[in-house]
Amino acid sequence: MTTDTVPKAASRQVSIGGRTVTITGMSKGAGMIRPNMATMLGFVATDAVIAPALLATLVRQAADASFNRITIDGDTSTNDSFVLMATQRAGHAEISDLAAADGQALAAAVIDVSRQLAQAIVRDGEGATSSSPCRSKAAATRPSAGWWPMRSRIHRWSRPRFCQ
């Protein structure tokens, strides 16, 4: 956990094709984060049966709706990762279209877990005592702009900055 003060994990279950699908994630990182990630690691795993080609699209959607919208101290680093894994063991029919009902249900759950993890990073914020939404020009132009980027306030080492 390096500089993190608390572990960050989230989990959610949804029903897809009559089967329970679990989405679980964990993350670490609480500093040097600016929109588009930084010193942060995020891992989300699911047992959903999803076409492998859709994972890249889904991980991009989840990152853009969560980790790519947070800033802690305005600095960035090259050490960031966000990984989405699917074991394909839930036993339902394969999801081959994210626009279909089952695809939308899975995407919503993955994004929800990713947002919970991103918000936990902001709350940890290496000494931050609170967090608040900030407006980003890039986020405002995205279709999912209803969830604004987060930033850490009252940071130990630098003055807070709004997302840019």
Protein Blocks (a to p, Z undefined) as FASTA:
>chain_A
ZZafbdcdddddddeehiacddddddedjehiaehiaadddddddfbdcdfklmmmmmmm
mmmmmmmmccfklpacfbdcdddddehlnopacdfbfkbmklmmmmmmmmmmmmmmmmmm
mmnnnopabdcddddfklmmpmklmpccdddehifkbccdddZZ
